[in-house]
């Protein structure tokens, strides 16, 4: 069953939207190359968003977990925002 990670982010007022989108695209492309099935930057408000990444299974996530943790910790807050929370788990139902 698929494994899903969700990280929530807060953006400073006046952030560069184009830089944010480029950063997310670069990082999501890298994660896909490392085994993710897909990923999304979802804007939940002007000042917050979440990154959702789907892996084929928990094993695929375990192989990239350290790299993802490093990517989150080293995201420039001025470009990618500040990481607020991280959730992850196995998908229980899929359609």
N, C-alpha and C positions, 0 to 999 in steps of 0.2 A: 504494500500500500504506500502511497505517496507520503512524503514528509514535508511539512510546510514551516517556514520561518517567517516571522513578522517582526520588523523593527520599527519603532515609532521615532519620529524626528521632529524637532522644533527649529524653526527658522527665525533669524533675526529680522526685524522690520527693515525693509529696503534691500533685502538680499537680491542677488542677481539670478533671476529665474532661468535664463539661458545657461548659466554656469551650473546651476543645480541639475538641470535636465541632462547636460553633457556628462556631469559626474556620475549621475545615476545610470545613464546609458553605458558608460565605460565600465562601471563596476558590474552591472547586470550582464553585460556581454562577457566579461571575464568569468563570472560565476557560471554562466551557461557553458562556456568552454571547459569548465572544471566539472561539469556533470549535472548542473541544474536543468530541469525541464523548461523552465521559464521564470520570469520575474517581472514585477510591476512596481513602479513608483506611483502611489495613489495619494493625491492631494486631498486632505480631509478638511483643510481650512487655509486661509491666507498664511497662517503661521505654523501649520503642522502638516505632516504627511506620514506615510508609512511605506515601507518597502516589503513586499511580499515575494518570497522566492519559494518555488516548488521543486523538490527533488524527487527522483523516482522512488526512493526508499530511504530509510534511516541510515543505511550503510553509506550511501552516497553523501549524505549530510555529514556523517562522522569523518569522512575522508577530507572534507574541506572546512570543517568547523574552526580549526585554528586560524586558517587564512581569513575566514569571514570575521572572526573576532578581531584580528589584526586590522582588517579593512575598516571596520566600524570605529575602532579606537583611533585610527589615524586619519579619519575624515576631517578635513578642514572645516570647522564650524562656519566660517564665512562663506563657504561654497556649498557644502552638503548638509549643513545644519548640525544640531547637537542631538546625539542619540539619547532618547528618554527611557525607552523600555525595549525589551526583547522577549518575544514569546515563540515557542516552537512546539511541534508535536506531530504525531502521525495523523494523517487524514482518516477519519472514521467512516465517512460516507462520501462517495463520489458518484457523479452522474455524467 
